[in-house]
């Protein structure tokens, strides 16, 4: 059974939550919920008010009975950019390093303020010897080729190829011979779609996950999620998926396995909805009422410039309303023209309309007539299963980006999160060492107890024999020797019990008693003692608690706190925290013994010397 996940898309006006399987193979959707975003809490995709947004999400999940803690956030922001690029074929674990080396040429941004990730466009492909491996600067190279043609009209692409082939032949006749024999020279490459997102934007979602008590399972880009789900709706050829959101429209032009072009235009359903609200004749001054009117009645006409020879007033109002969609239709048309200039042989066959705008009656006919390509909204989604209680309709298609987030998320991970994971692994290793040490101590203790019991049994037997026999010097010496051994074992048992047996108990007490705001950064030791580097969100309570626990440890003395306590700020939460150092000294075995034990040990040592 697939593990479940909560997919959350936080928009400026609406928060969408989907409960589904975290699987890339036909995942099942169990529930969808939409709640309003607290006003002013989200600005262009970045969560500014963590407390209010997390409270709203937790409340929505509680009302729907969603208890899953793993979350994938789907980000939608104009600050997220993407570029297509092609790299030589390498193993997956080396792709990120190649991307990091190329981003300077692909994105004109400050690399220190952005996080970069990628999505593979298929596994790999072979290219011919005359094809180039792009590096994100294809547009600039195209401009250079156009300038060269303008300066030297006699030089054509064919003459360039002939020249290149001639040069190659003069340098390596053997390869020319192979070419004549029909052996093609190919290279295996990988097509990538590289994304760049501001660090502060991504960090806001990790903070939001903490506020919601979620574990981040992935960070997705809304555009990639839509592409991942919509490409599964393409049977043959090229299709254009148009996601009409409230304030913008995402366009994906794609084949079955590859994203050919992705663009975001700053026009959405709001333009049409507000036009209906502003016209008194429609009597829908409120946003929700205007949405219902546009969905239930065919107010929208099928063309932007219809005729109205009779001068009908109601018709004129519908014409004006329809023309409010001209910016949306015009920008979609320009994206299509740009695509056609790049891919002249792969024409767009149809348009798939999703999002808020898909509910507007007549939008499909309008796009069909103005763009010259049939438009539709799918009746079902290939690659996704739905719980029987969920009806697949235009409303459910508002969650397409969330549905696709489980397939192949971009996964932006800040460096501090990567380091935190690495530190956690290191702490687990240290914990394993502590556990092994405790087990060893317990083993020594048990061995000492067994030996002690055995020695005491021998002592009791000798004592009984002494009472039943006449005082004999030889037997007396035997008894005295046994008594000395018993004393030695008792000293060992006392040392083990007072130090080793208490160690794991004290460590457990420290673990249970320390607040969540307290953290041990590092521990260093010498033959004399050690130091502990710590961090806490409060200045006094965490320090005092830990010092008390340290003082309970037998074998440790002189527990002191450094006079300098540094006040810093958490990189993620921006909350105040304190860094300080605690030092201690070890107590020697002789210091742990009382006077009687020391005298007795002296007797044993003196007896051993006399025996020698």
C-alpha positions as CSV (number, residue, x, y, z in Angstrom):
1,X,0.0,0.0,0.0
2,X,1.4,3.4,-1.0
3,X,2.3,5.9,1.6
4,X,-0.1,8.9,1.8
5,X,0.9,12.5,1.6
6,X,-0.7,15.9,1.9
7,X,-0.1,18.2,-1.1
8,X,-0.6,21.9,-0.3
9,X,-0.7,24.8,-2.7
10,X,-0.7,28.2,-1.0
11,X,-2.1,30.9,-3.3
12,X,-2.6,34.6,-2.6
13,X,-6.4,34.1,-2.2
14,X,-6.9,30.4,-1.9
15,X,-5.2,27.4,-0.1
16,X,-5.7,24.1,-1.9
17,X,-5.1,20.8,0.0
18,X,-5.1,17.3,-1.5
19,X,-4.8,14.1,0.4
20,X,-3.5,11.3,-1.9
21,X,-1.0,8.5,-2.4
22,X,2.7,9.5,-2.6
23,X,3.2,7.4,-5.7
24,X,4.3,8.0,-9.3
25,X,2.2,5.1,-10.5
26,X,-1.6,5.8,-10.7
27,X,-1.9,7.5,-7.3
28,X,-5.3,7.6,-5.6
29,X,-6.9,10.9,-4.5
30,X,-8.8,10.6,-1.2
31,X,-9.9,14.2,-0.6
32,X,-9.6,17.8,-1.8
33,X,-10.3,20.9,0.2
34,X,-10.1,24.6,-0.6
35,X,-10.0,27.4,2.1
36,X,-9.4,31.1,1.8
37,X,-5.9,32.4,2.4
38,X,-5.6,34.8,5.4
39,X,-5.6,38.3,3.9
40,X,-2.1,39.6,3.2
41,X,-0.4,36.4,4.4
42,X,1.1,35.4,1.1
43,X,2.8,37.7,-1.4
44,X,3.7,36.2,-4.8
45,X,3.9,32.7,-3.4
46,X,6.0,33.6,-0.4
47,X,4.4,32.9,3.0
48,X,4.8,36.1,5.1
49,X,2.5,35.2,8.0
50,X,3.5,31.6,9.1
51,X,1.2,31.6,12.2
52,X,-2.1,32.5,10.4
53,X,-1.5,30.3,7.4
54,X,-0.4,27.2,9.4
55,X,-3.4,27.7,11.7
56,X,-5.7,27.7,8.6
57,X,-4.1,24.6,7.1
58,X,-4.2,22.6,10.4
59,X,-7.9,23.6,10.9
60,X,-8.8,22.4,7.4
61,X,-7.0,19.1,7.8
62,X,-8.6,18.5,11.2
63,X,-12.1,19.1,9.8
64,X,-11.4,16.7,6.9
65,X,-9.9,14.1,9.3
66,X,-6.5,14.3,7.6
67,X,-3.8,13.0,10.0
68,X,-1.0,12.4,7.5
69,X,2.2,14.3,8.4
70,X,4.2,14.1,5.2
71,X,3.7,17.1,3.0
72,X,4.6,18.2,-0.6
73,X,4.3,22.0,-1.2
74,X,3.4,23.1,-4.7
75,X,4.9,26.6,-5.3
76,X,3.4,29.2,-7.6
77,X,5.3,32.4,-8.0
78,X,6.5,34.8,-10.7
79,X,9.9,34.8,-9.0
80,X,10.5,31.2,-10.1
81,X,12.2,30.9,-13.5
82,X,13.0,28.0,-15.7
83,X,15.2,27.3,-18.7
84,X,15.6,24.4,-21.0
85,X,19.1,22.9,-21.4
86,X,20.9,19.8,-22.7
87,X,23.9,18.1,-21.1
88,X,26.0,15.1,-22.0
89,X,24.8,11.8,-20.6
90,X,26.0,11.3,-17.0
91,X,24.8,9.3,-13.9
92,X,21.9,10.9,-12.0
93,X,24.1,11.7,-8.9
94,X,26.3,14.0,-11.1
95,X,23.5,16.0,-12.8
96,X,23.0,18.5,-10.0
97,X,26.7,19.5,-9.9
98,X,26.6,20.1,-13.7
99,X,23.5,22.2,-13.3
100,X,25.1,24.3,-10.5
101,X,28.1,24.9,-12.8
102,X,25.8,26.1,-15.7
103,X,23.3,28.3,-13.9
104,X,25.4,31.4,-14.2
105,X,24.9,31.4,-18.0
106,X,21.2,30.5,-17.8
107,X,19.9,32.8,-15.1
108,X,20.9,36.5,-14.7
109,X,20.5,36.4,-10.9
110,X,22.6,36.4,-7.7
111,X,23.4,32.7,-7.3
112,X,23.8,33.1,-3.5
113,X,20.1,34.1,-3.2
114,X,18.6,31.3,-5.3
115,X,18.2,27.6,-5.2
116,X,18.5,25.6,-8.4
117,X,17.1,22.2,-9.3
118,X,16.0,20.4,-12.4
119,X,13.6,17.9,-13.9
120,X,14.6,15.4,-16.6
121,X,12.8,15.5,-19.9
122,X,12.8,11.8,-20.5
123,X,15.7,9.5,-19.8
124,X,18.2,10.3,-22.6
125,X,18.4,10.6,-26.4
126,X,21.0,10.3,-29.1
127,X,22.0,13.4,-31.2
128,X,23.8,13.5,-34.6
129,X,27.2,14.9,-35.2
130,X,25.8,18.1,-36.6
131,X,23.6,18.8,-33.5
132,X,24.7,20.9,-30.6
133,X,24.5,20.3,-26.9
134,X,22.7,23.4,-25.6
135,X,23.6,25.3,-22.5
136,X,20.7,27.5,-22.0
137,X,22.0,30.2,-24.3
138,X,20.3,29.0,-27.5
139,X,18.6,32.3,-28.0
140,X,21.9,34.2,-28.0
141,X,23.4,31.7,-30.5
142,X,20.4,32.1,-32.8
143,X,20.9,35.9,-32.7
144,X,24.6,35.4,-33.6
145,X,23.7,33.2,-36.5
146,X,21.3,35.8,-37.8
147,X,23.9,38.5,-37.6
148,X,26.4,36.4,-39.5
149,X,23.9,35.8,-42.3
150,X,23.2,39.5,-42.5
151,X,26.8,40.3,-42.8
152,X,27.6,37.5,-45.2
153,X,24.5,36.7,-47.3
154,X,26.4,34.3,-49.5
155,X,27.0,32.1,-46.5
156,X,24.1,29.7,-45.9
157,X,23.5,26.9,-43.6
158,X,24.3,24.4,-46.4
159,X,27.7,26.1,-47.2
160,X,28.5,26.0,-43.4
161,X,27.9,22.3,-43.3
162,X,30.0,21.7,-46.4
163,X,32.8,23.8,-45.0
164,X,32.6,22.0,-41.7
165,X,32.6,18.6,-43.4
166,X,35.6,19.6,-45.6
167,X,37.6,20.7,-42.6
168,X,36.8,17.5,-40.8
169,X,37.9,15.4,-43.8
170,X,41.3,17.1,-44.0
171,X,41.9,16.4,-40.3
172,X,40.8,12.8,-40.0
173,X,40.5,10.8,-43.3
174,X,39.6,7.6,-41.4
175,X,36.4,9.2,-39.9
176,X,35.5,10.5,-43.4
177,X,35.8,7.0,-44.7
178,X,33.5,5.7,-42.0
179,X,31.0,8.4,-42.8
180,X,31.0,7.3,-46.4
181,X,30.3,3.8,-45.3
182,X,27.1,5.0,-43.5
183,X,28.4,4.9,-40.0
184,X,26.8,7.8,-38.1
185,X,28.6,9.6,-35.3
186,X,26.2,10.1,-32.4
187,X,26.3,11.4,-28.8
188,X,24.0,10.5,-25.9
189,X,22.5,13.5,-24.1
190,X,19.9,14.4,-21.4
191,X,17.3,17.1,-21.8
192,X,16.7,19.1,-18.6
193,X,14.3,21.7,-17.4
194,X,16.2,23.8,-14.8
195,X,14.3,25.8,-12.2
196,X,15.6,28.7,-10.1
197,X,13.7,29.8,-6.9
198,X,14.6,32.5,-4.3
199,X,16.0,31.0,-1.1
200,X,13.7,33.1,1.1
201,X,10.7,31.8,-0.8
202,X,11.7,28.1,-0.3
203,X,12.6,28.7,3.4
204,X,9.1,30.2,4.1
205,X,7.6,26.8,3.2
206,X,10.0,24.8,5.5
207,X,9.0,27.2,8.3
208,X,5.3,26.7,7.3
209,X,5.8,22.9,7.6
210,X,7.2,23.3,11.1
211,X,4.2,25.5,12.0
212,X,1.8,22.8,10.7
213,X,3.7,19.9,12.4
214,X,4.4,18.5,8.9
215,X,7.5,16.7,7.5
216,X,8.6,18.0,4.1
217,X,8.5,15.2,1.6
218,X,9.1,17.5,-1.4
219,X,8.9,21.0,-2.8
220,X,7.3,21.2,-6.2
221,X,6.8,23.9,-8.8
222,X,3.1,24.3,-9.8
223,X,4.0,24.4,-13.5
224,X,6.0,21.1,-13.3
225,X,3.2,19.4,-11.4
226,X,0.7,20.5,-14.1
227,X,3.0,19.2,-16.8
228,X,3.5,15.9,-15.1
229,X,-0.2,15.2,-15.0
230,X,-1.2,16.8,-18.3
231,X,1.5,14.9,-20.4
232,X,-0.3,11.7,-19.4
233,X,-3.4,13.1,-21.2
234,X,-1.5,13.4,-24.5
235,X,-2.0,10.3,-26.8
236,X,-0.2,11.4,-29.9
237,X,1.4,14.6,-31.3
238,X,1.6,17.9,-29.5
239,X,-1.0,19.5,-27.2
240,X,-1.1,22.7,-25.3
241,X,-2.3,22.7,-21.7
242,X,-3.7,26.0,-20.5
243,X,-4.2,26.3,-16.8
244,X,-6.3,29.5,-16.3
245,X,-5.8,30.5,-12.6
246,X,-7.3,33.4,-10.8
247,X,-4.5,36.0,-11.6
248,X,-2.3,34.3,-14.2
249,X,-2.3,31.5,-16.8
250,X,0.2,28.7,-17.1
251,X,0.9,27.3,-20.6
252,X,2.5,24.0,-21.2
253,X,3.2,22.9,-24.8
254,X,4.2,19.2,-24.7
255,X,4.5,15.9,-26.4
256,X,3.8,12.7,-24.6
257,X,7.2,12.7,-22.8
258,X,8.7,16.1,-23.2
259,X,7.9,19.6,-22.3
260,X,8.6,21.7,-25.4
261,X,7.7,25.1,-24.0
262,X,6.4,26.5,-20.7
263,X,5.3,30.1,-20.1
264,X,3.3,32.1,-17.5
265,X,1.2,35.1,-18.7
266,X,-0.1,37.7,-16.2
267,X,-3.8,37.3,-17.2
268,X,-6.3,35.0,-15.6
269,X,-10.0,34.5,-14.9
270,X,-10.1,37.6,-12.7
271,X,-10.1,39.9,-15.7
272,X,-13.4,38.4,-16.9
273,X,-14.9,38.0,-13.5
274,X,-14.3,41.6,-12.5
275,X,-15.7,42.8,-15.9
276,X,-19.0,41.0,-14.9
277,X,-18.9,42.5,-11.4
278,X,-18.5,46.1,-12.8
279,X,-21.4,45.9,-15.1
280,X,-24.7,46.7,-13.3
281,X,-26.8,44.9,-15.9
282,X,-25.4,41.5,-14.7
283,X,-26.4,42.2,-11.1
284,X,-23.4,40.3,-9.6
285,X,-21.4,42.9,-7.6
286,X,-19.8,40.2,-5.5
287,X,-16.9,37.9,-6.7
288,X,-18.6,34.6,-5.8
289,X,-21.8,35.6,-7.5
290,X,-20.0,36.6,-10.7
291,X,-18.2,33.3,-10.7
292,X,-21.5,31.4,-10.5
293,X,-23.1,33.5,-13.2
294,X,-20.2,32.9,-15.6
295,X,-20.3,29.2,-14.9
296,X,-24.1,28.7,-15.2
297,X,-25.0,31.0,-18.0
298,X,-23.4,31.5,-21.5
299,X,-22.8,35.2,-21.0
300,X,-19.4,34.9,-22.8
301,X,-19.7,35.0,-26.6
302,X,-17.8,32.8,-29.0
303,X,-15.7,35.5,-30.7
304,X,-14.0,38.7,-29.5
305,X,-15.6,40.9,-32.2
306,X,-19.1,39.8,-33.0
307,X,-21.5,41.9,-35.0
308,X,-24.4,43.8,-33.4
309,X,-26.3,45.4,-36.2
310,X,-29.5,46.0,-34.2
311,X,-27.6,47.7,-31.5
312,X,-29.1,45.5,-28.8
313,X,-28.1,46.8,-25.4
314,X,-27.8,43.4,-23.7
315,X,-25.8,42.1,-26.6
316,X,-23.5,45.1,-26.3
317,X,-22.9,44.3,-22.6
318,X,-22.0,40.7,-23.6
319,X,-19.6,41.9,-26.3
320,X,-17.8,44.2,-23.8
321,X,-17.6,41.3,-21.3
322,X,-16.2,39.0,-23.9
323,X,-13.6,41.6,-24.9
324,X,-12.3,41.6,-21.3
325,X,-10.7,38.2,-22.3
326,X,-8.8,39.7,-25.2
327,X,-5.6,40.1,-23.2
328,X,-5.8,36.4,-22.1
329,X,-6.5,35.2,-25.6
330,X,-3.9,37.5,-27.2
331,X,-1.1,36.4,-24.9
332,X,-1.9,32.7,-25.5
333,X,-1.7,33.4,-29.2
334,X,1.7,35.1,-28.9
335,X,3.0,32.0,-27.0
336,X,1.7,29.8,-29.8
337,X,3.4,32.0,-32.4
338,X,6.7,31.8,-30.6
339,X,6.4,28.0,-30.4
340,X,5.6,27.7,-34.1
341,X,8.8,29.7,-34.9
342,X,10.9,27.2,-33.0
343,X,9.1,23.9,-33.9
344,X,7.8,24.4,-37.5
345,X,7.1,20.8,-38.1
346,X,5.3,19.9,-34.8
347,X,2.1,21.8,-34.8
348,X,-0.3,22.0,-31.8
349,X,-3.2,19.7,-32.4
350,X,-5.5,20.6,-29.5
351,X,-5.8,22.7,-26.3
352,X,-6.6,21.2,-22.8
353,X,-8.2,23.9,-20.5
354,X,-8.0,23.5,-16.7
355,X,-8.1,25.8,-13.7
356,X,-10.6,28.4,-12.5
357,X,-11.2,29.6,-16.1
358,X,-12.3,26.2,-17.3
359,X,-15.6,26.8,-15.5
360,X,-16.5,29.8,-17.5
361,X,-19.2,28.8,-20.0
362,X,-18.2,29.5,-23.6
363,X,-14.4,29.8,-22.9
364,X,-13.7,26.7,-25.0
365,X,-15.6,27.9,-28.0
366,X,-14.0,31.4,-27.7
367,X,-10.5,29.8,-27.7
368,X,-11.4,27.5,-30.5
369,X,-12.6,30.4,-32.8
370,X,-9.8,32.9,-31.9
371,X,-6.8,30.5,-31.8
372,X,-8.0,28.1,-34.6
373,X,-7.4,25.0,-32.4
374,X,-10.0,22.8,-30.8
375,X,-10.2,23.3,-27.0
376,X,-11.6,20.9,-24.4
377,X,-11.7,20.1,-20.7
378,X,-11.1,16.4,-20.0
379,X,-13.8,14.4,-18.5
380,X,-11.3,12.2,-16.7
381,X,-7.6,12.3,-15.8
382,X,-5.3,9.5,-17.1
383,X,-2.8,8.4,-14.5
384,X,-4.9,9.4,-11.4
385,X,-7.5,7.4,-9.5
386,X,-10.2,9.1,-7.4
387,X,-12.0,7.9,-4.3
388,X,-15.7,7.1,-5.2
389,X,-16.8,10.0,-3.2
390,X,-15.0,12.5,-5.5
391,X,-16.6,13.6,-8.7
392,X,-14.3,14.5,-11.6
393,X,-15.5,17.7,-13.1
394,X,-14.2,21.2,-14.0
395,X,-14.0,22.1,-10.3
396,X,-11.7,19.2,-9.5
397,X,-9.4,20.3,-12.3
398,X,-8.4,23.3,-10.2
399,X,-6.2,20.8,-8.2
400,X,-4.3,19.5,-11.3
401,X,-1.0,21.0,-10.1
402,X,-1.4,19.3,-6.7
403,X,-2.2,15.9,-8.3
404,X,1.0,16.0,-10.4
405,X,3.2,17.0,-7.5
406,X,3.8,13.3,-6.5
407,X,5.3,12.2,-9.9
408,X,8.6,14.0,-10.2
409,X,8.9,17.0,-7.9
410,X,11.6,19.6,-8.4
411,X,12.6,19.4,-4.7
412,X,14.3,22.6,-3.7
413,X,16.4,21.9,-0.6
414,X,18.2,24.8,1.2
415,X,21.8,24.1,2.3
416,X,20.9,24.3,6.0
417,X,18.3,21.6,5.6
418,X,20.9,19.3,3.8
419,X,23.4,20.0,6.6
420,X,20.7,19.3,9.2
421,X,20.1,15.9,7.7
422,X,23.8,15.2,7.7
423,X,24.1,16.3,11.3
424,X,21.2,14.0,12.2
425,X,23.0,11.1,10.7
426,X,26.1,12.0,12.7
427,X,24.1,12.3,15.9
428,X,22.6,8.9,15.2
429,X,26.2,7.5,14.9
430,X,27.2,9.1,18.2
431,X,24.1,7.7,19.8
432,X,24.9,4.2,18.6
433,X,28.4,4.6,20.2
434,X,26.7,5.6,23.5
435,X,24.3,2.7,23.4
436,X,27.2,0.3,22.7
437,X,29.1,1.8,25.7
438,X,26.1,1.4,28.0
439,X,25.7,-2.2,26.9
440,X,29.3,-2.8,27.6
441,X,29.0,-1.2,31.1
442,X,26.0,-3.4,31.8
443,X,27.9,-6.5,30.7
444,X,30.8,-5.6,33.0
445,X,28.4,-5.1,35.8
446,X,26.7,-8.4,35.3
447,X,30.1,-10.2,35.1
448,X,31.2,-8.5,38.4
449,X,28.0,-9.5,40.1
450,X,28.4,-13.1,39.0
451,X,32.0,-13.2,40.1
452,X,31.0,-11.6,43.4
453,X,28.4,-14.2,44.1
454,X,30.8,-16.9,43.3
455,X,33.5,-15.5,45.6
456,X,30.9,-15.1,48.4
457,X,29.9,-18.7,48.0
458,X,33.6,-19.8,48.4
459,X,34.0,-17.5,51.4
460,X,30.9,-19.0,53.1
461,X,32.2,-22.5,52.5
462,X,35.6,-21.7,53.9
463,X,34.1,-20.0,56.9
464,X,32.0,-23.1,57.6
465,X,35.0,-25.3,57.3
466,X,36.9,-23.0,59.7
467,X,34.2,-23.5,62.4
468,X,34.2,-27.3,62.0
469,X,38.0,-27.7,62.1
470,X,40.7,-26.9,64.6
471,X,42.6,-23.7,63.9
472,X,45.2,-24.7,61.4
473,X,47.6,-22.1,60.0
474,X,47.3,-23.4,56.4
475,X,43.5,-23.2,56.5
476,X,43.7,-19.7,58.1
477,X,45.9,-18.5,55.3
478,X,43.4,-19.9,52.7
479,X,40.5,-18.1,54.4
480,X,42.5,-14.8,54.6
481,X,43.3,-15.1,50.9
482,X,39.7,-15.6,50.0
483,X,38.6,-12.7,52.2
484,X,41.0,-10.4,50.3
485,X,39.6,-11.5,46.9
486,X,36.1,-10.9,48.1
487,X,37.1,-7.4,49.1
488,X,38.7,-6.7,45.7
489,X,35.5,-7.9,43.9
490,X,33.4,-5.7,46.2
491,X,35.5,-2.6,45.2
492,X,35.1,-3.5,41.5
493,X,31.3,-4.0,42.0
494,X,31.0,-0.7,43.9
495,X,32.9,1.2,41.2
496,X,30.8,-0.3,38.4
497,X,27.5,0.2,40.1
498,X,28.2,3.8,41.1
499,X,29.5,4.9,37.6
500,X,28.5,2.6,34.8
501,X,25.1,1.5,36.0
502,X,24.0,5.1,36.6
503,X,25.4,6.4,33.3
504,X,22.5,5.3,31.1
505,X,19.9,6.3,33.6
506,X,21.4,9.8,33.8
507,X,21.6,10.1,30.1
508,X,17.9,9.1,29.8
509,X,17.0,11.6,32.5
510,X,18.8,14.3,30.5
511,X,17.0,13.3,27.3
512,X,13.6,13.3,29.0
513,X,14.2,16.4,31.1
514,X,15.7,18.8,28.6
515,X,13.2,21.0,26.7
516,X,12.8,21.1,23.0
517,X,14.5,24.5,22.8
518,X,17.8,22.9,24.0
519,X,20.4,21.4,21.6
520,X,23.9,19.9,22.0
521,X,26.0,21.0,19.1
522,X,29.3,19.1,20.0
523,X,31.2,17.3,22.8
524,X,35.0,17.3,23.1
525,X,37.0,15.5,25.8
526,X,40.6,15.2,27.1
527,X,42.2,13.1,29.8
528,X,41.4,15.8,32.4
529,X,37.8,16.7,31.4
530,X,35.7,18.0,28.5
531,X,33.6,20.8,27.0
532,X,30.0,20.8,25.7
533,X,28.9,23.3,23.0
534,X,25.2,24.1,23.4
535,X,22.4,26.1,21.8
536,X,19.0,27.1,23.5
537,X,16.1,29.3,22.6
538,X,15.9,30.6,26.2
539,X,18.8,31.9,28.2
540,X,18.3,30.3,31.7
541,X,15.9,27.4,31.9
542,X,17.7,25.1,29.4
543,X,21.1,25.9,30.9
544,X,20.1,25.2,34.5
545,X,18.3,22.0,33.6
546,X,21.3,20.6,31.8
547,X,23.8,21.6,34.5
548,X,21.7,19.9,37.1
549,X,21.7,16.7,35.1
550,X,25.5,16.9,34.7
551,X,26.0,17.3,38.4
552,X,24.1,14.0,38.9
553,X,26.8,12.1,37.0
554,X,29.2,10.4,39.3
555,X,32.8,10.8,38.1
556,X,32.3,14.5,37.0
557,X,33.1,17.6,39.0
558,X,33.6,21.4,38.5
559,X,30.7,21.9,36.1
560,X,31.0,25.5,34.9
561,X,29.3,27.7,32.3
562,X,31.3,30.0,30.1
563,X,31.1,33.6,31.1
564,X,30.3,34.7,27.5
565,X,26.9,33.6,26.1
566,X,26.5,34.6,22.4
567,X,23.1,35.7,21.3
568,X,22.4,34.7,17.7
569,X,19.4,34.3,15.3
570,X,18.1,31.1,13.8
571,X,18.7,31.0,10.0
572,X,15.3,29.5,9.2
573,X,12.9,30.8,11.9
574,X,14.7,34.1,12.6
575,X,14.1,33.6,16.3
576,X,16.5,34.5,19.0
577,X,18.8,31.8,20.4
578,X,21.8,31.5,22.7
579,X,25.1,29.7,22.2
580,X,27.3,28.8,25.2
581,X,29.9,26.3,26.5
582,X,29.8,24.1,29.6
583,X,33.1,22.6,30.9
584,X,33.7,19.8,33.5
585,X,36.5,17.8,35.1
586,X,36.8,14.1,35.7
587,X,37.0,12.7,39.2
588,X,39.7,10.1,39.6
589,X,39.0,6.6,41.1
590,X,40.9,7.5,44.2
591,X,38.8,10.6,44.8
592,X,35.6,8.4,44.6
593,X,36.8,6.1,47.4
594,X,36.1,6.8,51.0
595,X,38.7,6.6,53.8
596,X,37.9,3.0,54.7
597,X,38.1,1.8,51.1
598,X,41.5,3.5,50.7
599,X,42.8,1.9,53.9
600,X,41.5,-1.5,52.7
601,X,43.0,-1.1,49.3
602,X,46.3,-0.1,50.9
603,X,46.3,-3.4,52.9
604,X,45.7,-5.4,49.8
605,X,48.5,-3.7,47.9
606,X,50.9,-4.1,50.9
607,X,50.0,-7.8,51.1
608,X,50.7,-8.2,47.4
609,X,54.1,-6.6,47.9
610,X,54.9,-8.9,50.8
611,X,53.9,-11.9,48.7
612,X,56.3,-10.9,46.0
